[in-house]
Amino acid sequence: MQEKVSKTQFKAKALELFRQIESSGQSVVVTDHGVPTIEVRQYRSIDRNPLDILRGSVIEFTAPTDPVSVGEWEALK
């Protein structure tokens, strides 16, 4: 769950929020009049292996070799 803070709160607690982001890895969304405008998160190097980026992202892998019906394929478009 991302924490949301207003610009005013962010300005007052920026260093505290930076420490929180560094320690937890969770991002913080800064809002302007309740509308999300900026996300502050930990820096991630661009030079990452694509497989490392996807690691842990598959939630369910059921029967990957089963054929997909035409109806299912159309729904996936």
C-alpha positions in Angstrom: 0.0 0.0 0.0 1.4 3.3 -1.0 1.4 6.1 1.5 -0.2 9.4 0.2 0.8 12.8 1.6 -0.1 16.3 0.5 2.5 18.7 -0.8 2.4 20.6 2.5 3.0 17.5 4.5 5.8 16.4 2.2 7.5 19.8 2.5 7.4 19.6 6.3 8.4 15.9 6.6 10.6 15.4 3.5 13.7 14.0 5.4 11.6 11.7 7.5 9.8 10.4 4.4 13.1 9.9 2.6 14.4 7.8 5.5 11.1 5.8 5.6 11.4 5.1 1.8 15.0 4.1 2.1 14.3 1.7 5.0 11.0 0.2 3.8 11.4 0.3 0.0 7.8 1.5 -0.2 7.0 4.5 -2.3 5.2 7.7 -1.3 2.7 9.5 -3.5 2.6 13.3 -3.2 -0.8 14.8 -3.9 -2.0 18.3 -4.9 -5.5 19.0 -3.7 -6.1 15.2 -3.4 -4.8 14.4 -6.9 -1.7 12.2 -7.1 1.1 14.2 -8.8 4.5 12.7 -7.9 5.7 9.4 -6.7 8.9 9.3 -4.6 10.6 5.9 -4.5 14.0 4.3 -4.0 16.4 4.7 -6.9 16.8 1.7 -9.1 19.7 1.4 -11.6 18.6 1.2 -15.2 21.3 -1.4 -15.9 19.3 -4.3 -14.4 18.8 -7.7 -15.9 15.2 -7.9 -17.3 14.7 -11.3 -15.6 15.6 -9.7 -12.3 12.9 -7.0 -12.9 10.3 -9.7 -13.5 11.4 -12.1 -10.7 8.5 -12.7 -8.3 5.9 -11.1 -10.5 4.2 -14.3 -11.7 1.4 -15.0 -9.3 -0.1 -18.1 -10.9 1.4 -20.4 -13.6 -1.3 -23.0 -14.3 -1.1 -25.2 -17.4 1.2 -23.0 -19.5 1.3 -25.4 -22.4 -2.5 -25.9 -22.8 -3.9 -24.4 -26.0 -5.8 -21.1 -25.7 -9.3 -21.1 -27.3 -10.2 -18.4 -29.9 -12.6 -16.7 -27.4 -9.9 -16.5 -24.8 -7.4 -15.1 -27.3 -9.8 -12.4 -28.4 -10.5 -11.4 -24.8 -6.7 -11.0 -24.2 -6.4 -8.4 -27.0 
